[in-house]
Amino acid sequence: MSKPPFGFGPSDPDKRGENDPSEPSGAEAFNQLGQMLSQLGQMLSQAGTSSGPVNYDLAKQIALQTLGSAGNTGQSRLGFSGGDDANAAVRDAAHLAELWLDAATVFPAGATSTVAWSPRTWVEKTLPTWQRLCDPVAQQISGAWMQALPEEAKQAAGPLLQMMGQMGGMAFGSQLGNALAQLASEMLTASEIGLPLAPAGTSALLPANIEKFADGLELPNSEILVFLAAREAAHQRLFTHVPWLRQRLLATVEEFAHGITVDTSALESLAGRIDPSNPASIEEAMSSGLLEPQTTDEQKAALRRLETLLALVEGWVDVVVAEAVGDRLPGADALRETLRRRRATGGPAEQTFATLVGLELRPRRMRDASNLWSLVGDRHGAEKRDGLWSHPDLMPTAEDLDEPIDFADRVGESGSLDDLDPMAELERTEREEREKKNPSPKPDSAAASDSDTAAGSGSDKAPDTDPDSDKGGQSS
């Protein structure tokens, strides 16, 4: 975790205004005090309309104000005949992409509607999912404040604690609103970061952002639009027809967030920096780095699972779209590599996600996953490749991404999808994890001699004792 959530890092002194007076006096000071109290009253009044650790009403308001009226989908240069109707262009591109995808995967179309979104619409439509992802982070940090206070302090504070909770929710909401505005101005499709942010069954593209992305690429806009529509449609096929996938992705992010811990010993130093009458002091104190969360072993395990699952999703989409567009789009290979690099360099999507949820996704494994899915498809066909999504225990592990040939061999040994035993795969994975955590101790010389003798006499029969040997549980 390279970035703390909600921007809880050291503050940037360069962001302060150069002409801000440091010591106002006289009438000017009274005017500033009156304005501050007025703003505080408005903020607290607004906070009463939002419950929970994050003021999502404020987050939405800030995001929409930051975006302004940018990204109106009514006029667009995208399309097949120079048309100005972005919605029509997106629908045409999605229709063509769906026809091509039918021949590349056994999953049928998953989107019930394909729409063109402006950045403002993206914020409004994806905010419920962001609420699910961000609530655990804010709850953990807010809870740390309360737990660290002595009981005497809690009783003495009284209503002040409620006000502090409201102001903390506003601080979180402010951070979230600014981050969502940045993310909305960069996203090309609703599922670009691999998470199902849009409502179920909705395939969405952002023409205004796609036009900015297309600048500098020597490719027709219509070709870029069809390629991105194919990627979004492939995501939707997976999210719709793999029932466990959407829940598993979001639950893994939640699990990571629930593991966040805060060094409460820093709260004593933090308390001296907060002026309850000055909302800005709260945000400044939280940006000082004192509340930077600590990464636990449980979080590292959750991050590893999330990284692997996202890589498998993105790798599968990469392979299927490449097969679908084939030679139909002359610039498909260049677009494929451009998007790979966009993800690998940790673009705005990953950076903003790290700010919001506190984890930084590492898409470097997407190439490994693409190689694995491509190998399985070439050897065994699209039906068996896509059938592996039928159960989470059949999915490749992080170790399988390191050794894709061994995984493809096991899939081949299984014979048919019905022979793929989820329990055998789960037992194999658990056994490998136990062996890594508790390696067998090396025998002494006498025991080693006896062991060598025993091994020499029984080595030919050892594989027959493995209950998974007939189920494809071991590589050939």
C-alpha positions in Angstrom: 0.0 0.0 0.0 1.9 3.0 -1.3 -0.8 5.6 -0.7 -3.0 6.1 2.4 -6.7 6.3 1.8 -8.6 9.6 1.3 -5.3 11.4 0.7 -4.1 11.0 4.3 -0.5 11.9 3.4 1.7 14.8 4.2 0.2 18.1 3.1 1.7 20.0 0.1 2.9 23.4 1.1 3.0 24.5 -2.6 -0.8 24.4 -2.8 -1.2 27.3 -0.4 -2.0 30.6 -2.0 0.9 33.0 -2.4 -1.0 36.1 -1.4 -2.8 34.6 1.6 -2.2 36.8 4.7 -0.8 34.8 7.6 -1.8 37.3 10.3 -5.0 39.2 9.4 -5.9 42.0 11.9 -8.6 44.5 12.7 -11.8 44.6 10.6 -10.5 42.1 8.2 -10.0 39.5 11.0 -13.6 40.0 12.2 -14.9 39.7 8.6 -13.0 36.4 8.1 -14.3 35.1 11.4 -17.9 35.9 10.4 -17.4 34.2 7.1 -15.8 31.2 8.8 -18.7 30.8 11.2 -21.2 31.2 8.5 -19.5 28.5 6.4 -19.3 26.2 9.4 -23.0 26.6 10.1 -23.8 25.8 6.4 -21.5 22.8 6.5 -23.0 21.4 9.7 -26.5 22.0 8.4 -25.6 20.1 5.2 -24.0 17.3 7.2 -27.3 16.6 8.9 -28.7 15.4 5.5 -26.1 12.6 5.3 -25.5 9.8 7.7 -22.5 7.5 8.0 -18.8 8.1 8.1 -18.7 9.9 4.7 -20.8 12.8 3.6 -21.7 11.5 0.1 -24.0 14.4 -0.6 -21.1 16.8 -0.2 -18.8 14.4 -2.2 -21.3 14.4 -5.1 -21.8 18.2 -4.9 -18.0 18.9 -5.0 -17.4 16.4 -7.9 -20.2 17.8 -10.0 -19.1 21.4 -9.3 -15.5 20.5 -10.2 -16.5 18.9 -13.5 -18.9 21.8 -14.4 -20.7 21.3 -17.7 -17.7 19.4 -19.3 -18.4 16.3 -21.3 -21.8 17.0 -22.7 -22.7 13.9 -24.7 -25.0 15.8 -27.1 -22.2 16.8 -29.5 -19.4 14.4 -30.5 -17.0 13.8 -33.3 -17.2 10.1 -32.7 -19.2 7.9 -35.0 -19.1 6.1 -38.3 -20.4 8.9 -40.7 -19.3 12.0 -38.8 -22.6 12.0 -36.9 -23.0 14.3 -33.9 -25.2 12.0 -31.8 -22.9 10.3 -29.3 -25.5 8.0 -28.1 -26.2 6.7 -31.6 -22.5 6.3 -32.2 -22.0 4.3 -29.0 -25.0 2.1 -29.7 -23.7 1.3 -33.2 -20.2 0.5 -32.0 -21.6 -1.7 -29.2 -23.9 -3.6 -31.6 -21.0 -4.3 -33.9 -18.7 -5.3 -31.0 -21.4 -7.7 -29.7 -21.6 -9.5 -33.1 -17.9 -10.0 -33.1 -17.7 -11.2 -29.5 -20.3 -13.9 -30.2 -17.7 -15.9 -32.1 -14.9 -15.4 -29.5 -16.6 -16.6 -26.3 -19.4 -18.9 -25.1 -20.8 -16.2 -22.8 -23.8 -14.4 -24.5 -24.3 -10.6 -24.4 -24.6 -9.4 -20.8 -25.5 -5.7 -21.2 -29.2 -4.9 -21.4 -28.5 -1.3 -22.3 -25.6 0.6 -23.8 -25.3 4.3 -23.1 -23.0 7.3 -23.6 -22.2 9.0 -20.3 -20.8 12.3 -19.5 -18.3 12.6 -16.7 -21.0 14.1 -14.5 -23.3 11.1 -15.3 -20.4 8.7 -14.4 -20.2 10.3 -10.9 -23.9 10.0 -10.3 -24.3 6.4 -11.6 -21.2 4.9 -9.9 -21.5 6.7 -6.5 -23.5 3.8 -4.9 -20.6 1.4 -5.6 -18.0 3.9 -4.4 -20.1 4.2 -1.2 -19.8 0.4 -0.7 -16.0 0.5 -1.3 -15.2 3.6 0.8 -17.5 3.1 3.9 -15.2 0.4 5.4 -12.2 2.7 5.1 -13.9 5.7 6.7 -15.5 3.6 9.5 -12.2 2.1 10.5 -10.5 5.5 10.7 -13.4 7.2 12.4 -13.7 4.3 14.9 -10.0 4.6 15.8 -10.6 8.2 17.0 -13.4 7.2 19.3 -11.7 4.1 20.7 -8.6 6.1 21.5 -10.4 8.7 23.7 -10.6 8.0 27.4 -14.1 7.5 28.8 -13.8 10.7 30.8 -13.0 12.6 27.6 -16.0 11.1 25.9 -18.3 12.2 28.7 -16.8 15.7 28.9 -17.0 16.2 25.1 -20.7 15.3 24.9 -22.3 16.9 21.8 -18.9 17.9 20.6 -18.2 14.3 19.6 -21.2 14.3 17.3 -20.1 17.5 15.7 -16.6 16.1 15.2 -18.1 13.0 13.6 -20.0 15.2 11.2 -17.0 17.3 10.4 -15.0 14.1 9.8 -17.6 13.0 7.4 -17.4 16.3 5.6 -13.6 16.0 5.4 -13.9 12.5 3.9 -16.6 13.7 1.5 -14.4 16.5 0.3 -11.6 14.1 -0.4 -13.9 11.7 -2.2 -15.5 14.4 -4.3 -12.2 15.8 -5.6 -11.0 12.3 -6.3 -14.1 11.2 -8.2 -14.0 14.4 -10.3 -10.4 13.5 -11.3 -11.3 9.9 -12.1 -14.5 10.9 -14.0 -12.4 13.1 -16.3 -10.1 10.2 -17.3 -12.3 7.1 -17.5 -13.0 5.7 -20.9 -15.6 3.1 -20.0 -17.5 2.2 -16.9 -15.5 -1.0 -16.2 -12.0 0.3 -17.2 -10.4 -0.4 -13.8 -11.9 -4.0 -13.8 -14.5 -3.3 -11.1 -18.3 -3.4 -11.8 -18.9 0.3 -11.0 -22.0 0.7 -13.2 -25.4 -0.7 -12.4 -25.9 -4.3 -13.4 -26.5 -4.8 -17.1 -25.4 -1.3 -18.0 -22.6 -0.9 -20.6 -21.3 2.7 -20.7 -18.7 4.6 -22.6 -17.6 8.2 -22.1 -17.3 9.8 -25.5 -15.8 13.1 -24.2 -13.0 11.3 -22.5 -12.5 9.0 -25.5 -12.0 12.0 -27.8 -9.2 13.3 -25.5 -7.7 9.8 -25.4 -7.8 9.6 -29.2 -5.9 12.8 -29.6 -2.4 11.9 -30.8 -3.4 8.4 -31.9 -3.2 8.1 -35.6 -6.3 6.0 -35.8 -9.9 6.7 -36.8 -12.2 7.7 -33.9 -14.7 5.1 -35.0 -12.2 2.3 -34.8 -11.1 3.4 -31.3 -14.8 3.5 -30.2 -15.6 0.0 -31.5 -12.5 -1.4 -29.8 -13.4 0.2 -26.4 -17.0 -0.9 -26.9 -15.8 -4.5 -27.3 -13.8 -4.3 -24.1 -16.8 -2.9 -22.2 -19.1 -5.5 -23.7 -16.7 -8.3 -22.7 -16.6 -7.1 -19.1 -20.4 -7.1 -19.0 -20.6 -10.6 -20.4 -18.3 -11.8 -17.6 -20.0 -9.8 -14.8 -23.4 -10.9 -15.9 -22.8 -14.6 -16.6 -20.4 -15.4 -13.7 -22.7 -14.9 -10.7 -20.0 -15.0 -8.1 -17.5 -12.6 -9.7 -19.1 -9.2 -8.9 -19.6 -10.1 -5.3 -16.2 -11.6 -4.9 -14.4 -8.5 -6.4 -16.3 -6.0 -4.2 -16.1 -8.2 -1.1 -12.3 -8.6 -1.5 -11.9 -4.8 -1.6 -14.1 -4.5 1.5 -12.0 -7.1 3.2 -8.9 -5.1 2.5 -10.5 -2.0 3.9 -11.8 -3.7 7.0 -8.2 -4.6 7.9 -7.0 -1.0 8.0 -5.6 -0.1 11.4 -4.5 3.4 12.6 -1.8 4.1 15.1 -3.9 5.7 17.9 -0.8 6.9 19.7 -0.6 9.6 17.1 -4.0 10.9 18.1 -2.6 12.7 21.1 -0.4 14.8 18.8 -3.3 15.2 16.4 -5.6 16.6 19.1 -3.4 19.6 19.7 -3.7 20.6 16.1 -7.5 20.6 15.8 -9.6 23.7 16.4 -13.3 22.7 16.6 -14.3 26.1 15.4 -12.1 25.9 12.3 -13.1 23.1 9.8 -9.9 23.7 7.8 -7.8 22.6 10.8 -9.4 19.2 10.8 -8.6 18.5 7.1 -5.1 19.9 7.6 -4.5 17.6 10.6 -5.7 14.6 8.8 -3.5 15.4 5.8 -0.4 15.6 8.1 0.3 11.9 7.8 -0.3 11.1 11.5 -3.3 8.9 10.7 -1.6 7.0 7.9 -2.9 3.4 8.2 -0.7 0.4 8.8 -0.7 -2.6 6.4 -1.4 -5.9 8.1 -0.7 -9.4 7.0 -4.5 -10.0 6.4 -4.5 -6.9 4.1 -1.5 -8.2 2.1 -3.3 -11.6 1.6 -6.5 -9.8 0.5 -4.5 -7.5 -1.8 -2.8 -10.6 -3.4 -6.2 -12.2 -4.0 -7.6 -9.0 -5.4 -4.6 -8.5 -7.7 -4.9 -12.0 -9.0 -8.6 -11.9 -9.6 -8.4 -8.5 -11.4 -5.6 -9.8 -13.5 -7.6 -12.8 -14.5 -10.6 -10.5 -15.5 -8.4 -8.1 -17.4 -6.4 -10.9 -19.1 -9.5 -12.7 -20.2 -11.0 -9.5 -21.6 -7.7 -8.8 -23.4 -7.6 -12.2 -25.0 -11.3 -12.4 -26.0 -11.4 -8.9 -27.5 -8.2 -9.6 -29.5 -9.8 -12.8 -30.9 -13.1 -11.0 -31.6 -11.7 -8.0 -33.5 -9.0 -10.0 -35.2 -8.2 -8.5 -38.6 -11.4 -6.5 -38.6 -9.7 -3.5 -37.0 -6.3 -2.6 -38.5 -5.3 -0.7 -35.5 -6.4 -3.3 -32.9 -2.9 -4.4 -32.0 -1.7 -0.8 -31.4 -4.8 0.0 -29.3 -4.3 -3.2 -27.3 -0.7 -2.3 -26.4 -1.6 1.3 -25.7 -4.3 0.2 -23.1 -1.9 -2.3 -21.6 0.7 0.5 -21.1 -2.0 2.8 -19.7 -2.7 0.3 -17.0 0.9 -0.8 -16.4 2.1 2.8 -15.8 -0.4 3.3 -13.1 -2.5 5.9 -14.8 -5.0 8.3 -13.2 -7.5 5.5 -12.6 -5.1 3.4 -10.4 -3.8 6.5 -8.7 -7.2 7.8 -7.8 -8.4 4.4 -6.7 -5.4 4.2 -4.3 -6.4 7.6 -2.9 -10.0 6.5 -2.3 -9.7 3.0 -0.9 -6.1 3.0 0.3 -4.7 0.3 -2.0 -2.8 0.6 -5.2 -3.6 -2.0 -7.8 -0.7 -3.6 -9.7 -1.8 -4.5 -13.2 1.6 -6.0 -14.1 0.0 -9.5 -13.8 -2.4 -8.8 -16.6 0.1 -9.9 -19.2 0.7 -13.1 -17.3 -3.1 -13.7 -17.2 -3.4 -13.0 -20.9 -0.7 -15.5 -21.7 -2.5 -18.1 -19.5 -6.0 -17.6 -21.0 -4.5 -17.6 -24.5 -2.6 -20.8 -23.9 -5.7 -22.6 -22.4 -7.8 -21.4 -25.3 -5.3 -22.5 -28.0 -5.0 -25.9 -26.4 -8.5 -26.7 -25.3 -10.8 -24.2 -27.0 -13.0 -21.4 -25.8 -15.6 -23.6 -24.2 -13.3 -25.1 -21.7 -11.4 -21.8 -21.2 -14.6 -20.0 -20.3 -16.0 -22.9 -18.4 -13.3 -22.4 -15.7 -15.3 -19.3 -14.6 -18.1 -21.6 -13.5 -16.7 -21.9 -10.0 -14.1 -19.8 -8.1 -12.2 -22.8 -7.0 -11.5 -23.7 -10.6 -9.8 -20.4 -11.3 -6.1 -20.1 -11.8 -4.1 -19.0 -8.7 -1.2 -16.6 -8.5 1.1 -19.6 -8.7 -0.6 -20.7 -11.9 0.1 -17.3 -13.4 3.8 -18.1 -12.8 3.5 -21.5 -14.4 0.7 -21.3 -17.1 1.9 -24.4 -18.9 1.4 -26.6 -15.8 -2.1 -25.2 -15.4 -3.0 -25.8 -19.1 -1.7 -29.4 -18.6 -4.0 -29.9 -15.7 -7.0 -28.6 -17.6 -6.2 -31.0 -20.4 -5.9 -34.0 -18.0 -9.4 -33.3 -16.7 -11.0 -34.4 -20.0 -14.2 -32.5 -19.7 -15.6 -29.6 -17.7 -17.6 -32.1 -15.6 -14.3 -33.7 -14.6 -13.0 -30.4 -13.2 -13.5 -31.1 -9.4 -13.6 -27.9 -7.4 -12.9 -29.7 -4.2 -9.8 -31.3 -5.6 -8.6 -28.0 -6.9 -9.3 -26.4 -3.5 -7.5 -29.2 -1.7 -4.5 -28.9 -4.0 -4.3 -25.1 -3.3 -4.6 -25.6 0.4 -1.9 -28.3 0.4 0.5 -26.0 -1.5 -0.1 -23.2 0.9 0.5 -25.4 3.9 3.7 -26.7 2.4 4.9 -23.2 1.8 4.1 -22.1 5.4 5.4 -25.2 7.1 8.2 -26.8 5.1 9.2 -30.3 6.2 12.3 -30.3 8.5 15.5 -31.7 7.0 16.3 -35.2 8.5 19.6 -35.8 10.2 22.2 -38.1 8.6 20.8 -41.3 10.0 17.2 -40.4 9.3 18.3 -39.2 5.9 19.8 -42.5 5.1 16.7 -44.4 6.2 14.6 -41.9 4.2 16.7 -42.4 1.1 16.4 -46.1 1.4 12.6 -45.9 1.9 12.3 -43.4 -1.0 14.3 -45.7 -3.3 12.1 -48.7 -2.6 8.7 -46.9 -2.9 9.3 -44.0 -5.3 7.5 -45.8 -8.2 4.3 -46.1 -6.2 4.2 -42.7 -4.6 2.1 -41.0 -7.2 -0.7 -43.6 -6.9 -1.3 -42.6 -3.3 -2.2 -39.1 -4.2 -6.1 -38.9 -4.2 -5.9 -36.0 -6.7 -3.8 -37.8 -9.3 -6.8 -39.1 -11.3 -8.6 -35.7 -11.1 -6.1 -33.5 -12.7 -4.9 -32.2 -9.4 -1.2 -32.6 -10.3 0.6 -31.4 -13.4 1.9 -34.0 -15.8 
